[in-house]
Amino acid sequence: MKKKIYLNSMVTKILAVVTFGLLCGILMVTVIIISISKSVFVDTYGESQKKVFFRIENELNSYHEDLMKLFNQVNSSWNLKLYLQQENSNPQQAFKIAYSADQDMKKAIPSSMDDISVMAVSKSGGSYLDREERIITPVNEIMESEEAKYAMENPETAHYVLKDSGYTSTTRDVPVLMAVKALRSPGSITPYGVAYVTLKEKDFKEYYDYFTSDYAEFYLADEAGIVISSSDKESLGEKVPDKNPHTSITLEKELPYYKCTAYGIIDSKKALEDLYNVPMIVAICVTVMAVTGIIIFYFVSQTAKPLSEMVDKMSNAGETKYDEHINLTGSKEIEELSRTYNAMLDEMNRYIEELMTSQKEKRKAEISALQMQINPHYIYNTLASIKWLIFQGNVERSTKTIDAFISLLRNTISNTDEYIPIAKEIENLKNYVLINNTRYGDKIQVEYFVTFGCEEYRIPKMILQPFVENAFFHAFPYGAEGSIKILVRTLGGRLQIQIIDNGIGIPDEQLSELHEKNGKAQHYSGIGIKNVDDRLKLLYGSAYGIRVESREHEGTTVTISVPADK
């Protein structure tokens, strides 16, 4: 018995699947938890850094606005202009002008910008520096520099440039960030000099230093993409380094005042490596998985033993058509399961028998009801038309109409056959059309095109009249002329029947009414198009039925699809 339990293929599969599934579940949950926690960390850290990054933008814009105010005050100082142009030869007057210019500059420079130096040079060779130091570069060389020429050519804007060395004694051989703007007298359009606001690059870092860390670097690049200031010293004067988008978050913001772009690059991979000790987490998870797997395997194997016999018997239930009961002895749970299974078999067999009987009766009743519906008004109107023909003395046409009417009634009421050949259905249509032409005239012409070999295919009777009548009474209102074509052919193993008219068509908003159970579109017997479609699906399945296509003012095409059976 013990050997049978352990070697039974069903028990072995259950144990293997359950154990493997649980192990995979634990592994998957572990991976998902780590992944989610990483994602949450990256999103949270990234969002916090974004806020800091945009704060840097605001501070840099404020710094630019302060510089523009400073430049405007420098431009408005007549004393500075007189001092730079050195037009006064009187020593006393020159001293007074120099003193006044210095006072103007002290008032112009905000106290919050005490780490900058302001230098002004003129085309005439004059120079000014607000600090107690000296300018070590000749004025003419400064005026010939690229940034000075750019400022003179674009006097309306301030230009920012990174230099490896400044022009003063304290900025010699020190990277500096310079803001350069042309000097013009109020009301003048011609610059007379250039003003420099110099900030050591290391001091400029204070504007973005709180953004940077071991995981985040800040870069300020000019229009050419060259870094002019960065927390990464090796990147100064170089292109902004490319980072792997899968391991890094890149923030980017244009600074139009500076004609620069700020970049914030966050190394999320490095941050996560410092936050998580992934190898340790994996080792712990593997250990937990191994212990849990062993425990689960033991309990599942013990639980599966009493079920082996029941599994063997249940596996043969299909061959016995669920008529063989299972009688097991053992624990309370096994006995209760056995009794419940036997009761379920009895109830299921009873229910299946009742359902099959009910479905057969329902199908028979529905088909019978669909076939036997007939509208009395059609009979009254047809008889009235025949009476009128007789009254007129048109005996020949009266006789044809009566014959057509008798044949139509015989095939719709007396004939109990559910299926009739295509040829018979076409004959019924011709009789129906003859009666309609008798009643309403010959303005509507009906043509029949039946592909050779399709005459013997059998279809449910009374499925074409609804669509022909719809064409008669809806496609050609107010006595309009037109034509109706009946096409029968086989296509892809199916029998396809199409009723095509060139009438007024159906508006889009009304097209759905043709498929409604209680829709207005019905034929002479009162059977709606939806009923005919339901009838086909009841007989053949949901793959068959009716499709209605129509374009307003162009006509309507009704396609009926049924199996090609003889």
C-alpha positions as CSV (number, residue, x, y, z in Angstrom):
1,M,0.0,0.0,0.0
2,K,2.8,2.4,0.9
3,K,4.5,1.7,-2.4
4,K,1.3,2.3,-4.3
5,I,0.7,5.7,-2.6
6,Y,4.2,7.0,-3.4
7,L,4.4,5.7,-7.0
8,N,0.9,6.8,-8.0
9,S,1.3,9.2,-10.9
10,M,-1.5,11.5,-9.7
11,V,-0.2,11.9,-6.2
12,T,3.3,12.5,-7.6
13,K,2.1,15.2,-9.9
14,I,0.1,16.9,-7.2
15,L,3.1,16.9,-4.9
16,A,5.4,18.1,-7.6
17,V,3.0,20.8,-8.8
18,V,2.1,22.1,-5.4
19,T,5.7,22.2,-4.2
20,F,7.0,23.7,-7.3
21,G,4.1,26.2,-7.4
22,L,4.7,27.3,-3.8
23,L,8.4,27.7,-4.4
24,C,7.8,29.7,-7.5
25,G,5.3,31.8,-5.6
26,I,7.7,32.5,-2.8
27,L,10.4,33.4,-5.3
28,M,8.0,35.6,-7.3
29,V,6.7,37.4,-4.2
30,T,10.2,38.0,-3.1
31,V,11.2,39.4,-6.5
32,I,8.1,41.5,-6.7
33,I,8.6,42.9,-3.2
34,I,12.1,43.9,-3.9
35,S,11.1,45.3,-7.3
36,I,8.2,47.3,-5.8
37,S,10.4,48.6,-3.0
38,K,13.0,49.6,-5.5
39,S,10.4,51.3,-7.7
40,V,9.0,53.1,-4.7
41,F,12.4,54.2,-3.6
42,V,13.4,55.4,-7.1
43,D,10.1,57.3,-7.5
44,T,10.3,58.9,-4.1
45,Y,13.9,59.8,-4.3
46,G,13.5,60.9,-7.9
47,E,10.5,63.2,-7.0
48,S,12.3,64.7,-4.1
49,Q,15.3,65.4,-6.3
50,K,13.0,66.9,-9.0
51,K,11.7,69.4,-6.5
52,V,15.2,70.3,-5.5
53,F,16.2,70.6,-9.2
54,F,13.4,73.0,-9.9
55,R,14.3,75.0,-6.8
56,I,17.8,75.5,-8.3
57,E,16.1,76.8,-11.5
58,N,14.3,79.4,-9.5
59,E,17.4,80.5,-7.6
60,L,19.4,80.7,-10.8
61,N,16.7,82.8,-12.4
62,S,16.7,85.1,-9.3
63,Y,20.5,85.4,-9.6
64,H,20.1,86.4,-13.2
65,E,17.5,89.0,-12.3
66,D,19.8,90.5,-9.6
67,L,22.6,90.6,-12.2
68,M,20.4,92.4,-14.7
69,K,19.5,95.0,-12.0
70,L,23.2,95.4,-11.2
71,F,24.0,95.9,-14.9
72,N,21.2,98.4,-15.3
73,Q,22.6,100.4,-12.3
74,V,26.1,100.2,-13.7
75,N,24.8,101.5,-17.0
76,S,23.0,104.4,-15.3
77,S,26.2,105.6,-13.5
78,W,27.5,108.8,-15.3
79,N,30.3,108.9,-12.8
80,L,31.5,105.4,-13.9
81,K,31.3,106.4,-17.5
82,L,33.4,109.6,-16.9
83,Y,35.8,107.6,-14.8
84,L,36.3,104.9,-17.5
85,Q,36.7,107.4,-20.4
86,Q,39.3,109.4,-18.4
87,E,38.4,112.7,-20.1
88,N,39.1,115.0,-17.0
89,S,42.7,116.0,-16.6
90,N,42.2,117.9,-13.3
91,P,43.5,115.6,-10.5
92,Q,41.1,116.9,-8.0
93,Q,38.1,116.5,-10.3
94,A,39.4,113.0,-11.4
95,F,39.6,111.9,-7.7
96,K,36.1,113.2,-7.1
97,I,34.7,111.3,-10.1
98,A,36.6,108.1,-9.0
99,Y,35.1,108.4,-5.5
100,S,31.6,109.0,-6.9
101,A,31.9,106.1,-9.3
102,D,33.0,103.8,-6.4
103,Q,30.1,104.9,-4.3
104,D,27.7,104.2,-7.2
105,M,29.1,100.7,-7.5
106,K,28.8,100.0,-3.8
107,K,25.1,101.0,-3.9
108,A,24.6,98.9,-7.1
109,I,26.0,95.7,-5.7
110,P,23.5,93.9,-3.4
111,S,24.8,92.7,0.0
112,S,23.6,89.2,-0.9
113,M,26.2,89.1,-3.7
114,D,29.3,89.7,-1.7
115,D,31.1,86.8,-3.4
116,I,31.2,88.4,-6.8
117,S,33.5,91.0,-8.3
118,V,32.5,93.7,-10.7
119,M,34.8,94.9,-13.4
120,A,34.2,97.5,-16.1
121,V,36.5,98.4,-19.0
122,S,36.1,100.9,-21.8
123,K,37.2,101.1,-25.4
124,S,39.3,104.2,-24.5
125,G,41.4,102.0,-22.1
126,G,39.8,102.9,-18.8
127,S,39.1,100.2,-16.2
128,Y,37.3,99.8,-12.9
129,L,37.4,97.0,-10.3
130,D,35.2,97.0,-7.1
131,R,37.7,95.0,-5.0
132,E,41.1,95.8,-3.5
133,E,43.0,93.9,-6.1
134,R,44.3,94.6,-9.5
135,I,43.5,93.7,-13.1
136,I,46.4,91.6,-14.4
137,T,45.2,91.5,-18.1
138,P,45.6,94.5,-20.3
139,V,42.4,96.3,-21.1
140,N,42.9,96.1,-24.8
141,E,43.2,92.2,-24.5
142,I,40.0,92.1,-22.5
143,M,38.2,94.2,-25.1
144,E,39.5,91.8,-27.8
145,S,38.2,88.7,-26.0
146,E,35.4,86.7,-27.6
147,E,33.0,87.4,-24.8
148,A,33.6,91.2,-25.0
149,K,33.1,91.2,-28.7
150,Y,29.9,89.2,-28.3
151,A,28.7,91.7,-25.7
152,M,29.5,94.7,-27.9
153,E,27.6,93.1,-30.8
154,N,24.6,92.1,-28.6
155,P,24.3,95.0,-26.1
156,E,20.8,94.1,-25.1
157,T,21.6,90.7,-23.5
158,A,23.9,89.4,-20.8
159,H,26.3,86.6,-21.8
160,Y,27.6,83.9,-19.5
161,V,30.9,82.2,-20.1
162,L,33.2,79.8,-18.3
163,K,36.9,80.7,-18.2
164,D,39.8,78.7,-16.9
165,S,41.3,81.8,-15.4
166,G,40.0,85.3,-14.5
167,Y,41.3,88.7,-15.3
168,T,42.2,89.7,-11.7
169,S,44.9,88.8,-9.3
170,T,42.6,86.7,-7.1
171,T,41.1,84.8,-10.0
172,R,44.3,84.0,-11.8
173,D,44.4,80.3,-12.7
174,V,41.0,79.8,-11.1
175,P,37.9,78.6,-13.1
176,V,35.4,81.5,-13.1
177,L,31.9,82.0,-14.4
178,M,31.5,85.5,-15.9
179,A,28.4,87.4,-16.8
180,V,29.3,89.9,-19.5
181,K,27.2,92.9,-20.8
182,A,27.9,95.9,-22.9
183,L,28.0,99.4,-21.2
184,R,25.9,102.1,-22.8
185,S,25.0,105.6,-21.6
186,P,21.3,106.2,-21.0
187,G,19.7,107.1,-24.3
188,S,22.7,105.9,-26.4
189,I,22.7,102.9,-28.7
190,T,26.5,102.7,-29.0
191,P,28.4,100.7,-26.3
192,Y,31.4,102.5,-24.8
193,G,32.7,99.5,-22.8
194,V,32.0,96.1,-21.2
195,A,31.0,95.2,-17.6
196,Y,32.1,91.9,-16.1
197,V,30.5,90.2,-13.1
198,T,32.9,87.4,-12.1
199,L,32.1,84.5,-9.7
200,K,34.5,81.8,-8.9
201,E,33.1,78.5,-10.2
202,K,33.5,76.9,-6.8
203,D,31.4,79.7,-5.3
204,F,28.7,79.3,-8.0
205,K,28.4,75.7,-6.8
206,E,26.5,77.0,-3.8
207,Y,23.5,77.5,-6.0
208,Y,23.2,73.8,-6.7
209,D,25.4,72.1,-4.1
210,Y,22.4,70.9,-2.0
211,F,21.2,68.9,-5.0
212,T,24.5,67.0,-5.5
213,S,25.4,63.9,-3.6
214,D,27.2,60.6,-4.2
215,Y,24.2,59.6,-6.4
216,A,23.4,62.9,-8.1
217,E,25.4,65.3,-10.3
218,F,24.5,68.7,-11.6
219,Y,25.6,70.1,-15.0
220,L,25.1,73.6,-16.5
221,A,25.8,73.5,-20.2
222,D,25.9,76.3,-22.8
223,E,24.2,76.3,-26.2
224,A,26.9,74.1,-27.7
225,G,26.4,71.5,-24.9
226,I,29.7,72.3,-23.2
227,V,29.6,72.1,-19.4
228,I,30.4,75.5,-17.8
229,S,29.7,74.6,-14.2
230,S,29.2,71.2,-12.6
231,S,29.6,69.2,-9.4
232,D,31.6,66.8,-11.6
233,K,34.9,68.7,-12.0
234,E,36.2,66.4,-14.7
235,S,33.3,67.4,-17.0
236,L,34.1,71.1,-17.1
237,G,34.7,72.2,-20.6
238,E,33.4,68.9,-21.9
239,K,30.1,67.6,-23.3
240,V,27.4,66.5,-20.8
241,P,28.1,62.8,-20.2
242,D,25.6,60.3,-21.5
243,K,24.1,58.0,-18.9
244,N,22.3,54.7,-19.1
245,P,18.5,55.5,-19.0
246,H,17.9,52.1,-17.3
247,T,20.1,52.9,-14.4
248,S,19.9,56.7,-14.2
249,I,17.3,59.4,-14.0
250,T,18.0,62.5,-16.1
251,L,16.4,65.9,-15.3
252,E,16.6,68.6,-17.9
253,K,15.6,72.3,-17.8
254,E,16.3,75.1,-20.2
255,L,17.5,78.4,-18.7
256,P,16.7,80.9,-21.4
257,Y,18.2,83.9,-19.5
258,Y,21.6,82.1,-19.4
259,K,21.2,80.5,-22.8
260,C,22.1,77.4,-21.0
261,T,20.5,74.1,-20.1
262,A,20.6,72.6,-16.6
263,Y,20.9,68.8,-16.2
264,G,20.5,66.7,-13.1
265,I,21.6,63.1,-13.4
266,I,20.7,60.7,-10.6
267,D,22.4,57.3,-10.5
268,S,19.5,55.3,-9.2
269,K,21.4,52.0,-9.5
270,K,24.2,53.2,-7.2
271,A,21.6,54.6,-4.7
272,L,19.8,51.3,-4.6
273,E,23.0,49.3,-4.2
274,D,23.8,51.3,-1.1
275,L,20.2,51.0,0.2
276,Y,19.8,47.3,-0.4
277,N,22.1,44.5,0.3
278,V,20.7,42.4,-2.6
279,P,22.9,39.3,-2.1
280,M,21.9,39.1,1.6
281,I,18.2,39.5,0.7
282,V,18.5,36.8,-1.9
283,A,20.3,34.5,0.5
284,I,17.6,34.9,3.1
285,C,14.8,34.4,0.6
286,V,16.4,31.2,-0.7
287,T,16.8,29.9,2.8
288,V,13.2,30.7,3.7
289,M,12.1,29.1,0.4
290,A,14.0,25.9,1.1
291,V,12.7,25.5,4.6
292,T,9.2,26.3,3.6
293,G,9.4,23.9,0.6
294,I,10.5,21.0,2.8
295,I,7.7,21.6,5.3
296,I,5.1,22.0,2.6
297,F,6.3,18.9,0.7
298,Y,6.0,16.8,3.9
299,F,2.5,17.9,4.8
300,V,1.2,17.7,1.2
301,S,2.6,14.1,0.8
302,Q,0.9,13.1,4.0
303,T,-2.4,14.6,3.0
304,A,-2.4,13.1,-0.4
305,K,-2.0,9.5,0.8
306,P,-5.7,8.9,1.7
307,L,-6.8,10.4,-1.6
308,S,-4.9,8.1,-3.9
309,E,-7.6,5.5,-4.0
310,M,-10.3,8.0,-4.6
311,V,-8.3,9.6,-7.4
312,D,-8.0,6.2,-9.1
313,K,-11.7,5.6,-9.0
314,M,-12.6,9.1,-10.0
315,S,-10.3,8.9,-13.0
316,N,-12.6,6.1,-14.4
317,A,-15.8,8.2,-13.9
318,G,-15.8,9.4,-17.5
319,E,-15.7,5.9,-18.9
320,T,-18.7,4.9,-16.7
321,K,-20.6,8.0,-17.7
322,Y,-20.7,9.2,-14.1
323,D,-22.9,6.3,-13.1
324,E,-20.4,4.5,-10.8
325,H,-20.5,5.5,-7.1
326,I,-17.5,5.6,-4.9
327,N,-17.6,3.9,-1.5
328,L,-14.6,4.7,0.7
329,T,-13.9,4.1,4.3
330,G,-11.4,6.1,6.3
331,S,-11.3,9.4,8.0
332,K,-14.5,11.5,8.5
333,E,-13.4,13.9,5.7
334,I,-12.8,11.1,3.2
335,E,-16.2,9.5,4.0
336,E,-18.0,12.8,3.7
337,L,-16.2,13.5,0.4
338,S,-17.3,10.1,-0.9
339,R,-21.0,10.7,0.1
340,T,-21.0,14.2,-1.4
341,Y,-19.4,13.0,-4.6
342,N,-22.1,10.2,-5.0
343,A,-24.9,12.7,-4.3
344,M,-23.4,15.1,-6.8
345,L,-23.3,12.3,-9.5
346,D,-27.0,11.5,-8.9
347,E,-28.1,15.2,-9.0
348,M,-26.0,15.9,-12.1
349,N,-27.4,13.0,-14.0
350,R,-31.0,14.0,-13.1
351,Y,-30.3,17.6,-14.0
352,I,-28.8,16.7,-17.4
353,E,-31.8,14.6,-18.3
354,E,-34.2,17.4,-17.4
355,L,-32.2,20.0,-19.2
356,M,-32.0,17.9,-22.4
357,T,-35.7,17.3,-22.3
358,S,-36.5,21.0,-21.6
359,Q,-34.2,22.2,-24.4
360,K,-35.7,19.9,-26.9
361,E,-39.2,21.0,-26.1
362,K,-38.2,24.7,-26.0
363,R,-36.6,24.5,-29.4
364,K,-39.5,22.7,-30.9
365,A,-42.0,25.3,-29.4
366,E,-39.9,28.3,-30.6
367,I,-39.6,27.0,-34.1
368,S,-43.2,26.1,-34.3
369,A,-44.2,29.6,-33.0
370,L,-42.0,31.3,-35.5
371,Q,-43.4,29.3,-38.4
372,M,-47.1,29.7,-37.5
373,Q,-47.1,33.5,-37.0
374,I,-49.2,35.2,-39.7
375,N,-50.6,38.7,-39.9
376,P,-54.4,38.7,-40.7
377,H,-54.1,42.2,-42.3
378,Y,-52.0,40.7,-45.1
379,I,-54.7,38.1,-45.8
380,Y,-57.5,40.8,-45.8
381,N,-55.6,43.1,-48.1
382,T,-54.7,40.3,-50.5
383,L,-58.3,39.1,-50.7
384,A,-59.5,42.7,-51.2
385,S,-57.0,43.1,-54.1
386,I,-58.3,39.9,-55.7
387,K,-61.9,41.1,-55.2
388,W,-61.0,44.3,-56.9
389,L,-59.4,42.5,-59.9
390,I,-62.6,40.3,-60.3
391,F,-64.8,43.4,-60.0
392,Q,-62.7,44.9,-62.9
393,G,-63.2,41.8,-64.9
394,N,-59.4,40.9,-65.0
395,V,-60.1,37.2,-64.7
396,E,-56.6,36.0,-65.8
397,R,-54.7,38.1,-63.3
398,S,-57.2,37.3,-60.6
399,T,-56.6,33.6,-61.2
400,K,-52.8,34.0,-61.1
401,T,-53.1,36.0,-57.9
402,I,-55.4,33.4,-56.3
403,D,-53.0,30.6,-57.3
404,A,-50.0,32.5,-55.9
405,F,-51.9,33.2,-52.7
406,I,-53.0,29.5,-52.3
407,S,-49.4,28.3,-52.9
408,L,-48.0,30.8,-50.4
409,L,-50.5,29.8,-47.7
410,R,-49.9,26.1,-48.4
411,N,-46.2,26.5,-47.9
412,T,-46.4,28.7,-44.9
413,I,-49.3,27.1,-43.0
414,S,-50.1,23.6,-44.3
415,N,-46.5,22.5,-45.0
416,T,-45.0,21.4,-41.7
417,D,-41.6,20.8,-43.1
418,E,-39.0,22.9,-41.3
419,Y,-36.5,22.9,-44.2
420,I,-37.3,23.4,-47.9
421,P,-35.0,23.6,-51.0
422,I,-33.8,26.9,-52.4
423,A,-35.9,26.4,-55.5
424,K,-39.1,26.1,-53.3
425,E,-38.2,29.2,-51.4
426,I,-37.6,31.2,-54.6
427,E,-41.0,29.9,-55.8
428,N,-42.6,31.3,-52.6
429,L,-40.8,34.6,-53.1
430,K,-42.1,34.8,-56.7
431,N,-45.7,34.2,-55.5
432,Y,-45.2,36.8,-52.8
433,V,-43.9,39.3,-55.3
434,L,-46.7,38.6,-57.7
435,I,-49.3,39.3,-54.9
436,N,-47.5,42.6,-54.0
437,N,-47.4,43.7,-57.6
438,T,-51.1,43.0,-57.9
439,R,-51.7,45.2,-54.8
440,Y,-49.3,48.0,-55.5
441,G,-48.3,47.9,-59.1
442,D,-45.2,46.9,-61.1
443,K,-42.9,49.8,-60.2
444,I,-40.6,47.5,-58.2
445,Q,-38.8,44.9,-60.3
446,V,-37.4,41.7,-58.6
447,E,-34.6,39.7,-60.2
448,Y,-33.4,36.2,-59.1
449,F,-29.8,35.0,-59.5
450,V,-29.3,31.4,-58.3
451,T,-25.9,29.9,-58.9
452,F,-26.0,26.6,-60.7
453,G,-26.1,23.7,-58.2
454,C,-27.6,25.7,-55.3
455,E,-31.2,24.9,-56.1
456,E,-31.2,21.7,-54.0
457,Y,-29.6,23.3,-50.9
458,R,-32.1,23.3,-48.0
459,I,-32.8,26.2,-45.8
460,P,-35.4,27.0,-43.1
461,K,-38.6,28.2,-44.8
462,M,-39.9,31.7,-44.4
463,I,-36.5,33.4,-43.9
464,L,-36.4,35.5,-47.1
465,Q,-39.8,37.1,-47.1
466,P,-39.0,39.5,-44.2
467,F,-36.2,41.2,-46.1
468,V,-38.0,41.3,-49.5
469,E,-41.0,42.9,-47.8
470,N,-38.8,45.4,-46.0
471,A,-37.4,46.4,-49.4
472,F,-40.9,46.8,-50.9
473,F,-42.4,48.9,-48.1
474,H,-39.3,50.7,-46.6
475,A,-36.8,51.1,-49.4
476,F,-39.2,52.6,-52.0
477,P,-41.7,54.9,-50.2
478,Y,-44.4,57.0,-51.9
479,G,-44.6,54.7,-54.9
480,A,-41.0,55.1,-55.9
481,E,-39.5,52.9,-58.6
482,G,-36.6,50.5,-58.1
483,S,-35.2,47.0,-58.2
484,I,-34.6,44.2,-55.8
485,K,-32.0,41.4,-56.6
486,I,-32.0,38.0,-54.9
487,L,-28.5,36.4,-55.1
488,V,-27.8,32.8,-54.0
489,R,-24.3,31.3,-54.1
490,T,-21.8,29.2,-52.0
491,L,-18.9,30.9,-50.3
492,G,-16.3,29.2,-48.1
493,G,-18.4,26.1,-47.5
494,R,-21.4,28.3,-46.6
495,L,-24.6,29.1,-48.5
496,Q,-24.9,32.9,-48.9
497,I,-28.1,34.6,-49.8
498,Q,-28.2,38.3,-50.5
499,I,-31.2,40.6,-50.9
500,I,-30.0,43.8,-52.5
501,D,-32.1,46.9,-53.2
502,N,-31.3,50.4,-54.6
503,G,-33.7,52.2,-52.4
504,I,-33.4,55.1,-50.0
505,G,-31.2,53.1,-47.5
506,I,-31.2,53.3,-43.8
507,P,-29.8,56.1,-41.6
508,D,-27.1,55.0,-39.2
509,E,-29.2,55.8,-36.1
510,Q,-32.1,53.6,-37.3
511,L,-30.0,50.7,-38.5
512,S,-29.9,49.1,-35.1
513,E,-33.7,48.9,-35.0
514,L,-33.6,46.1,-37.6
515,H,-31.8,43.9,-35.0
516,E,-34.1,44.6,-32.1
517,K,-36.5,42.0,-30.8
518,N,-39.4,44.5,-30.9
519,G,-38.1,46.5,-33.8
520,K,-40.4,48.1,-36.4
521,A,-39.0,46.2,-39.3
522,Q,-41.3,43.2,-39.8
523,H,-42.6,41.2,-42.7
524,Y,-46.2,40.2,-43.6
525,S,-46.4,37.4,-41.0
526,G,-45.3,39.7,-38.1
527,I,-41.9,38.0,-37.6
528,G,-39.2,40.6,-37.0
529,I,-35.8,40.5,-38.5
530,K,-34.3,39.8,-35.1
531,N,-36.6,36.8,-34.8
532,V,-35.3,35.4,-38.1
533,D,-31.7,35.9,-37.0
534,D,-32.6,34.2,-33.7
535,R,-34.1,31.4,-35.5
536,L,-31.0,30.8,-37.6
537,K,-28.7,30.9,-34.6
538,L,-31.1,28.5,-32.8
539,L,-30.8,26.0,-35.7
540,Y,-27.2,26.4,-36.7
541,G,-25.3,28.2,-34.0
542,S,-23.9,31.7,-33.4
543,A,-21.5,31.5,-36.3
544,Y,-24.5,31.9,-38.7
545,G,-27.2,34.5,-39.1
546,I,-28.0,37.8,-40.7
547,R,-25.9,40.9,-41.5
548,V,-27.5,44.2,-42.7
549,E,-25.5,46.8,-44.5
550,S,-26.9,50.1,-45.7
551,R,-25.9,53.5,-46.9
552,E,-28.4,56.3,-46.9
553,H,-29.7,57.2,-50.5
554,E,-27.7,54.3,-51.9
555,G,-29.6,51.1,-50.9
556,T,-29.5,48.2,-48.5
557,T,-27.8,44.7,-48.6
558,V,-29.1,41.9,-46.4
559,T,-26.7,38.9,-46.2
560,I,-28.0,35.6,-44.8
561,S,-25.4,32.9,-44.0
562,V,-26.4,29.3,-43.4
563,P,-24.6,25.9,-43.8
564,A,-24.5,24.5,-47.4
565,D,-26.6,21.4,-46.7
566,K,-28.7,19.3,-49.1
